[in-house]
């Protein structure tokens, strides 16, 4: 028994987070969260690139990356420049987004910067979020536990965020939505214009265009589902349309679908890619070193905020001699104590 406890492992062993594929993970996936990679605990991908495929295998075998597609896109890289070797490994494994303090000039990868600060109580900074220009993504930071210490969220900041005119999104959703929006083109025919989403990326993410110069009289005909109008309060991505008070029409079109727009005069119309639903800016929170989905998400599950969960498989502590020595001490002390008690009773 003692030998089995003290025998050193051949290699590091890692825990499995059962919440990733049971109850909490699927629930958050359905709401719109994204699952990416942060690797293996205490393994630097710049020193050991095999961690990239190991993390991908761990996460992708348990949950899809997004409701828009199963393929993992996002990977958290330590601060600093990205080597060509690591970049090749990421691309070979299907990753196309890195963050959030690393830099790269590799055109195959999109770098997301941490520009909104932390959501941790005592470290949050609302001004950082407000300073991000309209039409851009705010990427915040969250970690729920450091060693044995639980981290508290900033309740006031969370309440403020929920009240803002922001699109609550994720790294992958923001990036693929932008690509899809730029892939929408138009074709005109006898008083109507058809807008088609030609996006050919890994996910089936919708794209959004805004059309100027719309009057009150127009008709929309979708190629597939007849999507309902969106409200001002819709801040999680979904297909549909919204006409605002200034006469701008926002169309969010699913991948490979189209919508035909009929109006009396099409000459004055122009369109461009837009943030979803005409919202001010996008916002996501990156859950770093996520080792336990229950602990990392429990404070936010009743909010519309969306997270980019960067999953890390935590290491099982190395076996030591403490427990075996304690057991050996008990084995020796127990018969001695019994003999002492018997001898005292005889006296």
C-alpha positions in Angstrom: 0.0 0.0 0.0 2.8 2.4 1.0 4.7 1.7 -2.3 1.6 2.5 -4.4 1.2 5.9 -2.7 4.9 6.9 -2.9 5.6 5.7 -6.4 6.3 8.8 -8.6 4.0 9.3 -11.7 5.6 8.9 -15.1 4.2 12.2 -16.3 2.0 15.0 -14.9 -1.7 13.9 -14.4 -4.6 16.3 -14.9 -8.1 16.6 -13.5 -11.2 16.6 -15.6 -13.9 19.3 -15.2 -17.1 17.3 -15.3 -19.2 20.5 -15.4 -17.7 21.3 -18.9 -19.9 18.6 -20.6 -22.6 18.2 -17.9 -25.4 20.7 -17.0 -23.5 24.0 -16.8 -21.4 23.9 -19.9 -24.3 22.9 -22.2 -26.5 25.6 -20.5 -24.0 28.4 -21.2 -23.3 27.1 -24.7 -27.1 27.4 -25.5 -27.1 31.0 -24.1 -24.2 32.0 -26.4 -21.0 31.6 -24.5 -17.8 30.4 -26.2 -15.3 27.7 -25.2 -11.7 28.1 -26.1 -8.3 27.0 -24.7 -5.9 28.1 -22.1 -3.8 24.9 -22.2 -2.6 22.8 -19.4 -1.7 24.2 -16.0 2.0 25.1 -15.6 2.8 24.3 -19.3 4.0 27.3 -21.4 2.9 26.8 -25.0 6.0 28.9 -26.1 8.2 26.1 -24.6 6.0 23.1 -25.4 3.7 23.5 -28.4 2.2 20.1 -28.0 0.0 21.7 -25.3 -2.1 23.2 -28.1 -3.3 19.9 -29.5 -3.7 18.5 -26.0 -6.0 21.3 -24.9 -7.9 21.1 -28.2 -8.5 17.4 -27.7 -9.6 17.9 -24.1 -12.1 20.6 -24.8 -13.5 19.6 -28.2 -14.2 16.1 -27.1 -16.5 17.4 -24.4 -18.3 20.5 -25.8 -18.7 22.5 -28.9 -16.9 25.9 -29.2 -20.1 27.9 -29.8 -23.7 27.6 -30.7 -22.5 28.8 -34.2 -20.1 25.9 -34.7 -18.2 23.1 -33.0 -14.7 24.1 -34.0 -12.5 25.8 -31.4 -11.2 29.2 -32.6 -9.8 31.0 -29.5 -6.6 30.3 -27.6 -5.1 32.3 -24.7 -1.3 33.0 -25.2 1.0 34.4 -22.5 2.1 38.0 -22.9 4.6 38.8 -25.6 5.4 38.1 -29.2 4.2 34.9 -30.9 6.8 32.7 -32.5 6.4 31.4 -36.0 6.5 27.8 -34.7 3.7 28.4 -32.2 1.7 30.3 -34.8 1.9 27.3 -37.2 0.8 24.9 -34.4 -2.2 27.1 -33.6 -3.3 27.4 -37.2 -2.7 23.6 -37.8 -5.1 22.9 -35.0 -7.8 25.2 -36.3 -7.2 28.2 -34.0 -7.6 31.6 -35.6 -7.9 34.0 -32.5 -5.4 34.7 -29.8 -5.4 36.9 -26.8 -5.3 38.8 -24.7 -1.9 40.2 -24.0 0.0 38.6 -26.9 1.0 40.2 -30.2 1.4 38.8 -33.7 1.8 40.1 -37.3 0.6 36.7 -38.7 -2.3 37.4 -41.0 -3.7 34.0 -40.2 -4.5 35.0 -36.6 -6.7 37.7 -35.1 -5.4 39.2 -31.9 -7.9 40.3 -29.2 -6.5 42.8 -26.7 -7.5 43.1 -23.1 -8.8 46.7 -23.1 -11.6 46.7 -20.5 -9.7 45.7 -17.4 -10.9 43.2 -14.8 -14.4 42.5 -13.5 -12.9 41.7 -10.1 -14.0 43.8 -7.1 -11.3 46.3 -6.3 -9.5 46.0 -9.6 -12.3 47.0 -12.1 -12.1 50.3 -13.9 -15.3 51.5 -15.6 -13.5 54.3 -17.4 -11.5 51.8 -19.4 -14.8 50.4 -20.8 -16.2 53.8 -21.6 -13.0 54.9 -23.4 -13.3 52.1 -26.0 -14.6 53.8 -29.2 -18.0 53.0 -30.5 -18.1 50.1 -32.9 -15.3 48.2 -31.2 -15.0 45.3 -28.9 -14.4 45.6 -25.2 -12.6 42.5 -23.8 -12.6 42.2 -20.0 -10.8 39.7 -17.8 -12.1 37.3 -15.1 -10.6 34.6 -13.0 -12.7 33.1 -10.2 -10.0 31.5 -8.0 -6.3 31.9 -7.4 -4.8 29.0 -5.4 -7.2 28.6 -2.5 -8.6 32.2 -2.6 -12.0 32.9 -4.2 -12.2 36.1 -6.2 -15.2 38.5 -5.7 -16.8 40.1 -8.7 -17.6 43.8 -8.7 -21.4 43.8 -8.3 -21.8 47.5 -9.1 -19.9 47.1 -12.3 -22.0 44.1 -13.4 -25.2 46.0 -12.8 -23.9 48.9 -14.8 -22.8 46.7 -17.7 -26.1 45.0 -17.9 -27.8 48.4 -18.2 -25.6 49.6 -21.1 -26.4 49.6 -24.8 -23.8 47.0 -25.6 -23.8 43.8 -27.6 -22.9 41.0 -25.2 -20.7 38.7 -27.3 -17.5 36.5 -27.4 -14.1 36.5 -29.1 -15.2 34.1 -31.8 -18.7 35.5 -32.3 -17.4 39.0 -32.7 -14.7 38.1 -35.1 -16.8 35.7 -37.3 -19.7 38.2 -37.2 -17.5 40.9 -38.5 -16.2 38.6 -41.3 -19.8 37.6 -42.1 -20.9 41.2 -42.2 -18.2 42.1 -44.7 -19.3 39.0 -46.8 -22.8 40.3 -47.4 -23.4 41.8 -50.9 -26.4 43.0 -52.8 -28.0 42.5 -56.2 -30.7 44.8 -57.6 -33.6 43.9 -59.8 -36.7 45.9 -60.8 -37.4 47.8 -57.5 -35.9 45.3 -55.1 -32.5 44.6 -53.6 -31.4 41.2 -52.3 -28.8 41.0 -49.6 -27.0 37.6 -49.3 -24.6 36.4 -46.6 -21.8 34.6 -48.5 -19.6 34.0 -45.4 -17.7 30.7 -45.8 -15.9 30.6 -42.4 -15.8 27.7 -39.9 -18.9 28.9 -38.0 -22.4 29.7 -39.3 -22.4 33.1 -37.7 -24.9 35.7 -39.0 -23.7 39.1 -40.3 -25.2 42.6 -40.0 -25.6 45.5 -42.4 -27.2 48.8 -41.9 -29.2 50.4 -44.7 -29.6 54.2 -44.8 -32.5 56.2 -46.3 -35.3 53.9 -45.5 -38.9 55.3 -45.4 -41.9 53.8 -43.6 -43.0 51.7 -46.6 -41.0 48.6 -47.4 -41.2 44.8 -47.5 -38.8 42.1 -46.5 -38.8 38.6 -47.8 -36.4 36.1 -46.3 -35.1 33.1 -48.3 -35.6 30.7 -45.4 -37.2 31.5 -42.1 -39.3 34.7 -41.9 -37.3 36.3 -39.0 -39.2 38.6 -36.6 -38.2 42.2 -35.9 -35.5 42.8 -33.2 -36.1 45.0 -30.2 -33.8 47.7 -28.8 -33.2 45.3 -25.8 -31.9 42.4 -28.0 -28.2 42.3 -27.0 -27.4 38.7 -27.8 -26.7 37.9 -31.5 -29.6 36.4 -33.5 -31.1 36.9 -37.0 -33.7 39.5 -37.6 -34.1 43.2 -38.4 -34.7 46.5 -36.7 -35.8 49.9 -38.0 -34.6 52.7 -35.7 -36.1 56.1 -35.3 -33.6 57.8 -37.6 -34.8 55.5 -40.6 -31.8 53.2 -40.5 -32.6 49.5 -41.1 -30.4 46.9 -39.5 -30.5 43.4 -41.1 -28.8 40.5 -39.4 -28.7 37.7 -42.0 -27.7 34.1 -41.3 -24.9 32.4 -43.2 -25.9 31.3 -46.8 -29.3 33.0 -46.5 -30.6 36.2 -48.1 -33.3 38.8 -47.7 -35.1 40.7 -50.5 -35.8 44.3 -49.7 -38.6 45.9 -51.8 -39.1 49.7 -51.8 -40.4 52.3 -54.3 -37.0 54.1 -54.8 -33.7 52.2 -54.4 -31.5 54.9 -55.9 -30.9 56.7 -52.6 -30.0 53.6 -50.6 -26.6 52.7 -49.4 -25.4 50.1 -46.9 -22.4 49.1 -44.8 -21.3 46.5 -42.3 -22.5 47.2 -38.8 -22.3 46.1 -35.1 -25.2 43.8 -34.3 -28.6 45.5 -34.0 -27.0 49.0 -34.1 -25.7 48.6 -30.6 -22.9 51.0 -29.4 -20.1 48.4 -29.0 -19.4 44.8 -28.3 -18.4 43.4 -24.9 -17.1 40.1 -23.8 -15.5 38.8 -20.6 -12.6 36.3 -21.0 -12.6 33.7 -18.3 -8.9 32.9 -17.9 -7.5 29.6 -16.6 -11.0 28.2 -16.3 -10.7 24.9 -14.5 -14.2 24.5 -13.0 -17.2 25.8 -14.9 -19.4 25.9 -11.8 -17.0 28.1 -9.8 -16.1 30.4 -12.7 -19.7 31.0 -13.9 -21.9 30.8 -10.8 -22.0 34.6 -10.2 -23.1 35.5 -13.7 -25.5 32.8 -14.9 -28.6 35.0 -14.4 -27.2 37.9 -16.4 -27.2 38.5 -20.2 -23.4 38.9 -20.1 -21.5 36.5 -22.4 -18.2 34.9 -21.7 -15.3 33.5 -23.7 -14.3 30.6 -21.5 -10.6 29.8 -21.9 -10.4 26.3 -20.6 -7.3 25.0 -18.7 -6.9 21.5 -17.4 -5.6 21.6 -13.9 -2.8 19.4 -12.6 -3.3 16.8 -9.9 -0.8 17.7 -7.1 2.3 15.6 -7.1 2.3 12.7 -4.7 4.5 13.3 -1.6 5.7 11.3 1.5 3.5 13.3 3.9 0.5 10.9 3.8 2.5 7.7 3.8 4.6 8.9 6.7 1.5 9.9 8.6 0.0 6.4 7.9 3.2 4.7 9.1 3.2 6.8 12.2 -0.4 5.8 13.0 0.5 2.1 12.3 3.3 2.3 14.9 1.6 4.4 17.4 -1.7 2.5 17.6 -0.4 -0.8 19.1 1.9 1.1 21.5 -1.1 3.1 22.7 -3.2 0.0 23.1 -0.4 -1.7 25.2 -0.2 1.5 27.4 -4.0 1.5 28.0 -4.0 -2.3 28.9 -1.0 -1.8 31.2 -2.8 1.1 33.0 -6.0 -0.9 33.4 -4.0 -3.8 35.0 -2.5 -1.5 37.5 
